[in-house]
């Protein structure tokens, strides 16, 4: 019985250390992303190509939103000792929307890839729809 308790305590400690490392990496990534986004905005004011900088700012902002959502998921996992799927679906939706926004702007300037971009947008829309349906189904199963 005592070895079981020791093993369980070691596993719990290991779990907490891993969660702490994940949180540190996510915070570090978020801070570096904010720093890089500030640099991008400052370069934009120096007169660089406008549309590319705007695409980059939008992309980095949505990536930062994804990191924040993952941090919230880790916080919920630590507090409730369960892994909840819903926040991961939300991150997937944000990632899909991020890519769709970038493609829609790139399509205006790179006409030769229009066909491939439309296929990618179709796949991303289908993926986003699957994520939304999954979230709705999860919520309905929690209500019952």
N, C-alpha and C positions, 0 to 999 in steps of 0.2 A: 504494500500500500504506500509506503514512504517513497519508494523509487518512482511510483506513478506520479506522486505529487511533485517530486523534484523534476521529473521529465516535463510535466505540465507547466511548471513555473519557468523552466528553461525555454520552452516553446513560446510561452506568453511574452517573456522578455525579448526573445528573438523577433517576434511579431512586432512588438513596440519599436524596436530598433529599426526594423525595416520600414515601418510606417514613418518614423522620424526622418530617415534618409530620403524617402520619397517626398515628404513635405519640403525638406531642405532643397532637393533638386528642383522641385516645381517652383518654389519661391525664387531660387537663383535664376531659373529660366525666365520667370516673369519679370524680374528686375532687369535682367540683361535685355529682354525684349523691349521693355519700356525705354531703357537707355538708347537702344538702337532706333526705336521709333522717334525719339526726340532728335537724334542725329539726322534722321531722314527728313523730319519737318524743317530742321534748320537748313539742310541742303536745298529743300524746296524753295525756301525764301531767297536762296542765292541764284535762282533762275534756272534750275535744271528742268529737263523735260517734264512738263506738268502731269500728263496722264499716267506716265510710268510711276511717278512718285505717289500719286493718288492711289493707284492700284496697290502699291507697296504698303501705304499707310492703312488702307482698308484690310489688306491681308494680315498685317501684323496685329491690328486691333482685334480681328476675329480670332486669330491664334491666341492672343492674350485671354480672350473670353473663354476659349476652350480650356486653357490652363486653369483659369479660375473655377470652371465647372468641375474639372478633375480634382482640384483641391477640395471642393465641397463634397465630392464623392468620397474622398479619402477621410474627410472629417466625419461623415456619416458612418463610414465603415468602422472607424475607431470607436465612435460613441455607441453604436448599436451592435458591434461585432458581427455584422453581416455585410455582404456585398450586394448593393442594390443595382439593378441593371438599368433603371430609368435614366440616371445621369449620363451613362455611357451612350444611350440612344440620343440624348440631347446634344452631347459632344459630336456625335455622328451627323446630326442635322446641321449643326453649326459648320462643321467641316465641309459638308456638301454645299451649303449655301455659299460659303467662302469660295469654293472652287467655281461655282456657277457664276458668281459675281466677277471673278477674275477672267473666266472664259468669255463672258459677255463683252467685257471691255477689249480683250485681246482680239476677238473676232472682228471688231470694227477696224483694226489696224493690220491684221494678218488674214487676208481673204483667202489665201491659198489653202489654209487649214480649216475652212468653214465646215466641210463635211465631217471631218473628224471631231471637231468641237461640238457639232450638233449631236453626234452619237454619244459623246461623253456627257453632254447635258442631259440627254434622255436617260442614260444610266443613272446619273446623279439624282434626277427627279424621281425615278423609280426607287432608288435607295432611300431617299428622304421620305417618300410615301410609306415605304416599309417600316422605317423608324417611327413615323407618326402612328401607324396602325399598331405597332408593337407597344408604344406608350399607352395608347387607348386601351388595348387589351390588358396590359398590366394594371392600369387603374381600375378597370372593371373587375378584375379578379381580386383586387384588394377590397373592393366594396362588399363583395359577397361574403 
